[in-house]
Amino acid sequence: MVRPYTITRGRTAPERDDLTLITVLTTAQDAAETGRRLQPEHRLILQRCRRPAAVAELAADLDLPVSVTKILLGDLIAQGLLLARAPLSVARASGGGPDLALLAAVRDGLRRL
């Protein structure tokens, strides 16, 4: 058993505060070719993120506290090895979601069929 502060090199809070439990992460394209020395946990995250995964899923897969996982994720994002995407509900709230009027028109048209 390794203490969490050993994995994070003594850091207790992530440098990024924008990672939520449902933030989706994927491995960057050049991550597979990295020659950098990474901790085993970093390598596991990169392997797991070949397919999109949420912060909560990664924490559960690694069997680490979410706070520790966020610190490790922040490391990989800062190195350009991992890409973070805001959850869909956040994108919609910022105006990046679908046009509700268009969706209502499609729904009404389908009901008429």
Secondary structure, 3 states (H helix, E strand, C coil): CCCHHHHCCCCCCCCCCCCCCCCEEEECHHHHHCCCCCCHHHHHHHHHCCCCEEHHHHHHHHCCCHHHHHHHHHHHHHCCCEEEECCHHHHHHHHHCCCHHHHHHHHHHHHHC
